[in-house]
Amino acid sequence: MTTREQIIAAAKEAGFDDSQWDAMTYDSGPYEVTMPGIELRRFYTIAFEAGRVAEREECARIIEAQDVDPSFKHRMADAIRTR
């Protein structure tokens, strides 16, 4: 799943649907967005965690690609993933 797909999935999990794009308003400047029916904090939490998981997985893959003792690199990759 791409990052874009993960963000869309997180938005849907937080209650967002496609019809709400038109309902977005910018109340207190360009960075204050109001979106009826979506919990922005919940969306942020879901999306942020998805990013953390993706970053850990990429780091683990980099470790696994190294030319070092296989036992060591697998232990390190597992430690990164379970962090």
Backbone as XML, in Angstrom:
<?xml version="1.0"?>
<chain id="A" units="angstrom">
  <residue number="1" name="MET">
    <atom name="N" x="0.853" y="-1.177" z="0.000"/>
    <atom name="CA" x="0.000" y="0.000" z="0.000"/>
    <atom name="C" x="0.900" y="1.242" z="0.000"/>
  </residue>
  <residue number="2" name="THR">
    <atom name="N" x="0.612" y="2.174" z="-0.876"/>
    <atom name="CA" x="1.407" y="3.398" z="-0.956"/>
    <atom name="C" x="1.048" y="4.333" z="0.195"/>
  </residue>
  <residue number="3" name="THR">
    <atom name="N" x="1.880" y="5.334" z="0.417"/>
    <atom name="CA" x="1.610" y="6.314" z="1.455"/>
    <atom name="C" x="0.286" y="7.017" z="1.199"/>
  </residue>
  <residue number="4" name="ARG">
    <atom name="N" x="0.021" y="7.365" z="-0.055"/>
    <atom name="CA" x="-1.241" y="8.026" z="-0.403"/>
    <atom name="C" x="-2.429" y="7.145" z="-0.027"/>
  </residue>
  <residue number="5" name="GLU">
    <atom name="N" x="-2.336" y="5.855" z="-0.360"/>
    <atom name="CA" x="-3.416" y="4.931" z="-0.023"/>
    <atom name="C" x="-3.587" y="4.796" z="1.482"/>
  </residue>
  <residue number="6" name="GLN">
    <atom name="N" x="-2.469" y="4.832" z="2.222"/>
    <atom name="CA" x="-2.536" y="4.751" z="3.678"/>
    <atom name="C" x="-3.233" y="5.975" z="4.259"/>
  </residue>
  <residue number="7" name="ILE">
    <atom name="N" x="-2.948" y="7.147" z="3.710"/>
    <atom name="CA" x="-3.586" y="8.375" z="4.186"/>
    <atom name="C" x="-5.079" y="8.339" z="3.896"/>
  </residue>
  <residue number="8" name="ILE">
    <atom name="N" x="-5.447" y="7.889" z="2.716"/>
    <atom name="CA" x="-6.863" y="7.784" z="2.372"/>
    <atom name="C" x="-7.556" y="6.791" z="3.296"/>
  </residue>
  <residue number="9" name="ALA">
    <atom name="N" x="-6.918" y="5.661" z="3.558"/>
    <atom name="CA" x="-7.500" y="4.662" z="4.459"/>
    <atom name="C" x="-7.656" y="5.232" z="5.865"/>
  </residue>
  <residue number="10" name="ALA">
    <atom name="N" x="-6.665" y="5.994" z="6.332"/>
    <atom name="CA" x="-6.749" y="6.608" z="7.659"/>
    <atom name="C" x="-7.887" y="7.618" z="7.721"/>
  </residue>
  <residue number="11" name="ALA">
    <atom name="N" x="-8.061" y="8.390" z="6.671"/>
    <atom name="CA" x="-9.149" y="9.367" z="6.634"/>
    <atom name="C" x="-10.500" y="8.668" z="6.695"/>
  </residue>
  <residue number="12" name="LYS">
    <atom name="N" x="-10.637" y="7.584" z="5.949"/>
    <atom name="CA" x="-11.903" y="6.842" z="5.965"/>
    <atom name="C" x="-12.155" y="6.217" z="7.334"/>
  </residue>
  <residue number="13" name="GLU">
    <atom name="N" x="-11.099" y="5.713" z="7.962"/>
    <atom name="CA" x="-11.241" y="5.126" z="9.302"/>
    <atom name="C" x="-11.674" y="6.178" z="10.323"/>
  </residue>
  <residue number="14" name="ALA">
    <atom name="N" x="-11.247" y="7.427" z="10.099"/>
    <atom name="CA" x="-11.600" y="8.512" z="11.013"/>
    <atom name="C" x="-12.969" y="9.111" z="10.708"/>
  </residue>
  <residue number="15" name="GLY">
    <atom name="N" x="-13.648" y="8.615" z="9.680"/>
    <atom name="CA" x="-15.002" y="9.073" z="9.384"/>
    <atom name="C" x="-15.143" y="9.978" z="8.185"/>
  </residue>
  <residue number="16" name="PHE">
    <atom name="N" x="-14.084" y="10.172" z="7.420"/>
    <atom name="CA" x="-14.113" y="11.070" z="6.264"/>
    <atom name="C" x="-14.684" y="10.348" z="5.056"/>
  </residue>
  <residue number="17" name="ASP">
    <atom name="N" x="-15.508" y="11.027" z="4.281"/>
    <atom name="CA" x="-15.931" y="10.478" z="2.993"/>
    <atom name="C" x="-15.730" y="11.548" z="1.923"/>
  </residue>
  <residue number="18" name="ASP">
    <atom name="N" x="-15.741" y="11.117" z="0.678"/>
    <atom name="CA" x="-15.397" y="12.004" z="-0.442"/>
    <atom name="C" x="-16.273" y="13.247" z="-0.542"/>
  </residue>
  <residue number="19" name="SER">
    <atom name="N" x="-17.518" y="13.172" z="-0.109"/>
    <atom name="CA" x="-18.413" y="14.326" z="-0.224"/>
    <atom name="C" x="-18.009" y="15.466" z="0.705"/>
  </residue>
  <residue number="20" name="GLN">
    <atom name="N" x="-17.150" y="15.190" z="1.676"/>
    <atom name="CA" x="-16.784" y="16.220" z="2.652"/>
    <atom name="C" x="-15.716" y="17.195" z="2.153"/>
  </residue>
  <residue number="21" name="TRP">
    <atom name="N" x="-15.062" y="16.907" z="1.039"/>
    <atom name="CA" x="-14.069" y="17.860" z="0.525"/>
    <atom name="C" x="-14.693" y="19.238" z="0.339"/>
  </residue>
  <residue number="22" name="ASP">
    <atom name="N" x="-15.919" y="19.295" z="-0.188"/>
    <atom name="CA" x="-16.579" y="20.570" z="-0.429"/>
    <atom name="C" x="-17.017" y="21.247" z="0.862"/>
  </residue>
  <residue number="23" name="ALA">
    <atom name="N" x="-17.128" y="20.498" z="1.945"/>
    <atom name="CA" x="-17.598" y="21.051" z="3.211"/>
    <atom name="C" x="-16.457" y="21.629" z="4.057"/>
  </residue>
  <residue number="24" name="MET">
    <atom name="N" x="-15.219" y="21.465" z="3.608"/>
    <atom name="CA" x="-14.089" y="21.973" z="4.383"/>
    <atom name="C" x="-14.103" y="23.495" z="4.396"/>
  </residue>
  <residue number="25" name="THR">
    <atom name="N" x="-13.840" y="24.067" z="5.556"/>
    <atom name="CA" x="-13.738" y="25.518" z="5.674"/>
    <atom name="C" x="-12.423" y="25.865" z="6.367"/>
  </residue>
  <residue number="26" name="TYR">
    <atom name="N" x="-11.942" y="27.063" z="6.123"/>
    <atom name="CA" x="-10.700" y="27.536" z="6.718"/>
    <atom name="C" x="-11.061" y="28.684" z="7.653"/>
  </residue>
  <residue number="27" name="ASP">
    <atom name="N" x="-11.349" y="28.344" z="8.908"/>
    <atom name="CA" x="-11.880" y="29.315" z="9.852"/>
    <atom name="C" x="-10.865" y="30.322" z="10.379"/>
  </residue>
  <residue number="28" name="SER">
    <atom name="N" x="-9.732" y="29.845" z="10.823"/>
    <atom name="CA" x="-8.786" y="30.722" z="11.520"/>
    <atom name="C" x="-7.473" y="30.852" z="10.774"/>
  </residue>
  <residue number="29" name="GLY">
    <atom name="N" x="-7.537" y="30.976" z="9.496"/>
    <atom name="CA" x="-6.312" y="31.092" z="8.714"/>
    <atom name="C" x="-6.103" y="29.853" z="7.869"/>
  </residue>
  <residue number="30" name="PRO">
    <atom name="N" x="-5.028" y="29.817" z="7.135"/>
    <atom name="CA" x="-4.825" y="28.736" z="6.167"/>
    <atom name="C" x="-4.562" y="27.361" z="6.777"/>
  </residue>
  <residue number="31" name="TYR">
    <atom name="N" x="-4.213" y="27.297" z="8.071"/>
    <atom name="CA" x="-3.880" y="26.006" z="8.665"/>
    <atom name="C" x="-4.947" y="25.505" z="9.629"/>
  </residue>
  <residue number="32" name="GLU">
    <atom name="N" x="-6.028" y="26.212" z="9.780"/>
    <atom name="CA" x="-7.137" y="25.788" z="10.630"/>
    <atom name="C" x="-8.253" y="25.279" z="9.736"/>
  </residue>
  <residue number="33" name="VAL">
    <atom name="N" x="-8.395" y="23.981" z="9.661"/>
    <atom name="CA" x="-9.389" y="23.377" z="8.773"/>
    <atom name="C" x="-10.497" y="22.763" z="9.609"/>
  </residue>
  <residue number="34" name="THR">
    <atom name="N" x="-11.731" y="23.048" z="9.228"/>
    <atom name="CA" x="-12.888" y="22.434" z="9.861"/>
    <atom name="C" x="-13.518" y="21.487" z="8.856"/>
  </residue>
  <residue number="35" name="MET">
    <atom name="N" x="-13.715" y="20.263" z="9.269"/>
    <atom name="CA" x="-14.313" y="19.279" z="8.386"/>
    <atom name="C" x="-15.415" y="18.562" z="9.146"/>
  </residue>
  <residue number="36" name="PRO">
    <atom name="N" x="-16.673" y="18.863" z="8.845"/>
    <atom name="CA" x="-17.769" y="18.206" z="9.543"/>
    <atom name="C" x="-17.711" y="16.692" z="9.376"/>
  </residue>
  <residue number="37" name="GLY">
    <atom name="N" x="-17.931" y="15.978" z="10.466"/>
    <atom name="CA" x="-18.015" y="14.525" z="10.389"/>
    <atom name="C" x="-16.702" y="13.787" z="10.487"/>
  </residue>
  <residue number="38" name="ILE">
    <atom name="N" x="-15.596" y="14.481" z="10.578"/>
    <atom name="CA" x="-14.311" y="13.785" z="10.705"/>
    <atom name="C" x="-13.625" y="14.265" z="11.980"/>
  </residue>
  <residue number="39" name="GLU">
    <atom name="N" x="-13.043" y="13.337" z="12.675"/>
    <atom name="CA" x="-12.291" y="13.673" z="13.869"/>
    <atom name="C" x="-10.839" y="13.882" z="13.448"/>
  </residue>
  <residue number="40" name="LEU">
    <atom name="N" x="-10.434" y="15.141" z="13.351"/>
    <atom name="CA" x="-9.089" y="15.426" z="12.846"/>
    <atom name="C" x="-7.997" y="14.862" z="13.752"/>
  </residue>
  <residue number="41" name="ARG">
    <atom name="N" x="-8.218" y="14.885" z="15.049"/>
    <atom name="CA" x="-7.196" y="14.309" z="15.946"/>
    <atom name="C" x="-7.078" y="12.807" z="15.722"/>
  </residue>
  <residue number="42" name="ARG">
    <atom name="N" x="-8.195" y="12.152" z="15.542"/>
    <atom name="CA" x="-8.167" y="10.713" z="15.267"/>
    <atom name="C" x="-7.464" y="10.449" z="13.933"/>
  </residue>
  <residue number="43" name="PHE">
    <atom name="N" x="-7.778" y="11.228" z="12.925"/>
    <atom name="CA" x="-7.122" y="11.085" z="11.625"/>
    <atom name="C" x="-5.612" y="11.272" z="11.772"/>
  </residue>
  <residue number="44" name="TYR">
    <atom name="N" x="-5.201" y="12.323" z="12.481"/>
    <atom name="CA" x="-3.779" y="12.591" z="12.678"/>
    <atom name="C" x="-3.112" y="11.408" z="13.367"/>
  </residue>
  <residue number="45" name="THR">
    <atom name="N" x="-3.734" y="10.873" z="14.395"/>
    <atom name="CA" x="-3.166" y="9.756" z="15.141"/>
    <atom name="C" x="-2.993" y="8.539" z="14.248"/>
  </residue>
  <residue number="46" name="ILE">
    <atom name="N" x="-4.019" y="8.234" z="13.466"/>
    <atom name="CA" x="-3.952" y="7.078" z="12.571"/>
    <atom name="C" x="-2.867" y="7.280" z="11.513"/>
  </residue>
  <residue number="47" name="ALA">
    <atom name="N" x="-2.848" y="8.441" z="10.890"/>
    <atom name="CA" x="-1.875" y="8.717" z="9.831"/>
    <atom name="C" x="-0.448" y="8.763" z="10.379"/>
  </residue>
  <residue number="48" name="PHE">
    <atom name="N" x="-0.269" y="9.369" z="11.560"/>
    <atom name="CA" x="1.062" y="9.462" z="12.154"/>
    <atom name="C" x="1.596" y="8.072" z="12.474"/>
  </residue>
  <residue number="49" name="GLU">
    <atom name="N" x="0.758" y="7.220" z="13.047"/>
    <atom name="CA" x="1.191" y="5.864" z="13.380"/>
    <atom name="C" x="1.534" y="5.075" z="12.118"/>
  </residue>
  <residue number="50" name="ALA">
    <atom name="N" x="0.753" y="5.249" z="11.059"/>
    <atom name="CA" x="1.057" y="4.572" z="9.793"/>
    <atom name="C" x="2.429" y="5.002" z="9.285"/>
  </residue>
  <residue number="51" name="GLY">
    <atom name="N" x="2.758" y="6.270" z="9.433"/>
    <atom name="CA" x="4.071" y="6.768" z="9.023"/>
    <atom name="C" x="5.190" y="6.189" z="9.853"/>
  </residue>
  <residue number="52" name="ARG">
    <atom name="N" x="4.951" y="6.070" z="11.155"/>
    <atom name="CA" x="5.966" y="5.480" z="12.042"/>
    <atom name="C" x="6.234" y="4.031" z="11.673"/>
  </residue>
  <residue number="53" name="VAL">
    <atom name="N" x="5.174" y="3.283" z="11.412"/>
    <atom name="CA" x="5.322" y="1.875" z="11.044"/>
    <atom name="C" x="6.083" y="1.754" z="9.726"/>
  </residue>
  <residue number="54" name="ALA">
    <atom name="N" x="5.737" y="2.589" z="8.750"/>
    <atom name="CA" x="6.414" y="2.548" z="7.454"/>
    <atom name="C" x="7.896" y="2.894" z="7.591"/>
  </residue>
  <residue number="55" name="GLU">
    <atom name="N" x="8.204" y="3.868" z="8.430"/>
    <atom name="CA" x="9.606" y="4.247" z="8.632"/>
    <atom name="C" x="10.393" y="3.115" z="9.284"/>
  </residue>
  <residue number="56" name="ARG">
    <atom name="N" x="9.820" y="2.473" z="10.303"/>
    <atom name="CA" x="10.507" y="1.354" z="10.955"/>
    <atom name="C" x="10.742" y="0.213" z="9.964"/>
  </residue>
  <residue number="57" name="GLU">
    <atom name="N" x="9.740" y="-0.073" z="9.137"/>
    <atom name="CA" x="9.882" y="-1.155" z="8.156"/>
    <atom name="C" x="10.992" y="-0.844" z="7.158"/>
  </residue>
  <residue number="58" name="GLU">
    <atom name="N" x="11.072" y="0.393" z="6.701"/>
    <atom name="CA" x="12.130" y="0.767" z="5.759"/>
    <atom name="C" x="13.505" y="0.647" z="6.412"/>
  </residue>
  <residue number="59" name="CYS">
    <atom name="N" x="13.633" y="1.061" z="7.655"/>
    <atom name="CA" x="14.909" y="0.925" z="8.374"/>
    <atom name="C" x="15.289" y="-0.546" z="8.518"/>
  </residue>
  <residue number="60" name="ALA">
    <atom name="N" x="14.317" y="-1.394" z="8.842"/>
    <atom name="CA" x="14.584" y="-2.827" z="8.979"/>
    <atom name="C" x="15.039" y="-3.419" z="7.645"/>
  </residue>
  <residue number="61" name="ARG">
    <atom name="N" x="14.431" y="-3.007" z="6.557"/>
    <atom name="CA" x="14.832" y="-3.507" z="5.237"/>
    <atom name="C" x="16.267" y="-3.093" z="4.892"/>
  </residue>
  <residue number="62" name="ILE">
    <atom name="N" x="16.638" y="-1.883" z="5.267"/>
    <atom name="CA" x="18.006" y="-1.424" z="5.008"/>
    <atom name="C" x="18.997" y="-2.281" z="5.778"/>
  </residue>
  <residue number="63" name="ILE">
    <atom name="N" x="18.698" y="-2.581" z="7.038"/>
    <atom name="CA" x="19.569" y="-3.440" z="7.850"/>
    <atom name="C" x="19.672" y="-4.829" z="7.217"/>
  </residue>
  <residue number="64" name="GLU">
    <atom name="N" x="18.536" y="-5.375" z="6.781"/>
    <atom name="CA" x="18.540" y="-6.717" z="6.192"/>
    <atom name="C" x="19.322" y="-6.785" z="4.884"/>
  </residue>
  <residue number="65" name="ALA">
    <atom name="N" x="19.474" y="-5.682" z="4.207"/>
    <atom name="CA" x="20.200" y="-5.653" z="2.937"/>
    <atom name="C" x="21.716" y="-5.555" z="3.119"/>
  </residue>
  <residue number="66" name="GLN">
    <atom name="N" x="22.165" y="-5.359" z="4.349"/>
    <atom name="CA" x="23.599" y="-5.208" z="4.604"/>
    <atom name="C" x="24.316" y="-6.552" z="4.507"/>
  </residue>
  <residue number="67" name="ASP">
    <atom name="N" x="25.582" y="-6.484" z="4.141"/>
    <atom name="CA" x="26.407" y="-7.689" z="4.006"/>
    <atom name="C" x="27.134" y="-7.939" z="5.326"/>
  </residue>
  <residue number="68" name="VAL">
    <atom name="N" x="26.374" y="-8.380" z="6.312"/>
    <atom name="CA" x="26.929" y="-8.705" z="7.635"/>
    <atom name="C" x="26.354" y="-10.055" z="8.062"/>
  </residue>
  <residue number="69" name="ASP">
    <atom name="N" x="26.750" y="-10.507" z="9.234"/>
    <atom name="CA" x="26.277" y="-11.776" z="9.780"/>
    <atom name="C" x="24.744" y="-11.845" z="9.727"/>
  </residue>
  <residue number="70" name="PRO">
    <atom name="N" x="24.190" y="-12.861" z="9.058"/>
    <atom name="CA" x="22.723" y="-12.952" z="8.918"/>
    <atom name="C" x="21.977" y="-12.963" z="10.249"/>
  </residue>
  <residue number="71" name="SER">
    <atom name="N" x="22.521" y="-13.643" z="11.234"/>
    <atom name="CA" x="21.866" y="-13.690" z="12.539"/>
    <atom name="C" x="21.785" y="-12.295" z="13.156"/>
  </residue>
  <residue number="72" name="PHE">
    <atom name="N" x="22.880" y="-11.549" z="13.059"/>
    <atom name="CA" x="22.920" y="-10.195" z="13.607"/>
    <atom name="C" x="21.912" y="-9.289" z="12.908"/>
  </residue>
  <residue number="73" name="LYS">
    <atom name="N" x="21.928" y="-9.287" z="11.573"/>
    <atom name="CA" x="21.048" y="-8.363" z="10.866"/>
    <atom name="C" x="19.576" y="-8.716" z="11.070"/>
  </residue>
  <residue number="74" name="HIS">
    <atom name="N" x="19.250" y="-9.991" z="11.221"/>
    <atom name="CA" x="17.849" y="-10.353" z="11.473"/>
    <atom name="C" x="17.414" y="-9.947" z="12.887"/>
  </residue>
  <residue number="75" name="ARG">
    <atom name="N" x="18.310" y="-10.094" z="13.854"/>
    <atom name="CA" x="17.998" y="-9.640" z="15.222"/>
    <atom name="C" x="17.806" y="-8.130" z="15.258"/>
  </residue>
  <residue number="76" name="MET">
    <atom name="N" x="18.667" y="-7.410" z="14.535"/>
    <atom name="CA" x="18.545" y="-5.950" z="14.500"/>
    <atom name="C" x="17.248" y="-5.528" z="13.807"/>
  </residue>
  <residue number="77" name="ALA">
    <atom name="N" x="16.942" y="-6.149" z="12.683"/>
    <atom name="CA" x="15.711" y="-5.817" z="11.950"/>
    <atom name="C" x="14.470" y="-6.114" z="12.800"/>
  </residue>
  <residue number="78" name="ASP">
    <atom name="N" x="14.492" y="-7.239" z="13.488"/>
    <atom name="CA" x="13.362" y="-7.580" z="14.371"/>
    <atom name="C" x="13.209" y="-6.568" z="15.500"/>
  </residue>
  <residue number="79" name="ALA">
    <atom name="N" x="14.353" y="-6.142" z="16.051"/>
    <atom name="CA" x="14.311" y="-5.145" z="17.137"/>
    <atom name="C" x="13.712" y="-3.822" z="16.643"/>
  </residue>
  <residue number="80" name="ILE">
    <atom name="N" x="14.060" y="-3.427" z="15.434"/>
    <atom name="CA" x="13.525" y="-2.185" z="14.858"/>
    <atom name="C" x="12.024" y="-2.322" z="14.651"/>
  </residue>
  <residue number="81" name="ARG">
    <atom name="N" x="11.584" y="-3.442" z="14.114"/>
    <atom name="CA" x="10.160" y="-3.634" z="13.836"/>
    <atom name="C" x="9.317" y="-3.676" z="15.116"/>
  </residue>
  <residue number="82" name="THR">
    <atom name="N" x="9.854" y="-4.244" z="16.171"/>
    <atom name="CA" x="9.079" y="-4.368" z="17.414"/>
    <atom name="C" x="9.175" y="-3.144" z="18.297"/>
  </residue>
  <residue number="83" name="ARG">
    <atom name="N" x="9.985" y="-2.199" z="17.948"/>
    <atom name="CA" x="10.171" y="-0.990" z="18.741"/>
    <atom name="C" x="8.883" y="-0.266" z="18.960"/>
  </residue>
</chain>
